[in-house]
Amino acid sequence: MLKQIKETVDFLAPKINQKPEVGIVLGSGLGGLVNEIEIEHEFHYSDIPHFPVSTVEGHSGKLIFGKLAGKNVVTMQGRFHYYEGYTLQQVTYPIRIMQQLGIKNLTLSNASGGVNPTYQIGDLMILDDHINLLPANPLTGLNLNDFGPRFPDMSEPYDKKLIDIASQVAKKNSFRCHVGVYAAVSGPCFETRAEYKYIRTIGADTVGMSTVPEVIVARHMSIPCFAMSIITDLGGMEEVQTVSHEEVLQVANEAEGRMTTIFKEVISKM
Ligand code: HPA
């Protein structure tokens, strides 16, 4: 893995003229933040040595370098998921690359299902903790000692200061926005009614199929993280509700502007 990381960095570093300070990972239907970036360089994942290639509709698959909110940023437009068949080491490979290129903070977005009964479709949630229900962890195997410790601390997976800034921005703009716990599952099925109920019972407010592997790897490298969810559907409520990928994308697109407002202000203060 170290040799591959070096080859990827050796490919990218000479082609970009600014060191990125902030890494951004954009989730399902949330690629529109890219329109706000002053783009300097972009690379299709398929052109980057050792990068996995994204396979899901709504994830276009580009690594974009540019300026946003006065910061040099590197953005993944489209992420990798466990349900696509990648290992979690592959899913999180781009986070290792971003760290090698110089990022000091990581910002992530996702679409998720609300299991907290007070949540509504279209609400936003700032993550302040997570539960990893994936059947794996990206740090299994030989530890990369140059990147971080064998047993990393996870007592503050999401940076408190950034959570406070984001909460204030949401309040100022009167956005419906919660602070809560995200459970990561493998997918690709959405949950059964019993599974949604279980996820609520163990202490989560939302459930989704991403973000947690990237945050684990970023925290392994002591990078502060900030993440937000758009609630695209509700699970485990009294009436039976169906959910489809199309609905998830549609709600995510509608809420994107609000999330972009928060992201930009948080990034400007990083
Ligand atoms: N479950 C899992 N992942 C999701 C959901 C959900 O209800 N909504 C969006 N991503």
Boltz pocket constraint, residues with backbone or C-beta under 6 A from the ligand:
constraints:
  - pocket:
      binder: B
      contacts: [[A, 111], [A, 112], [A, 113], [A, 114], [A, 185], [A, 187], [A, 189], [A, 190], [A, 191], [A, 207], [A, 208], [A, 209], [A, 232], [A, 233], [A, 234], [A, 235], [A, 243], [A, 248]]
      max_distance: 6.0
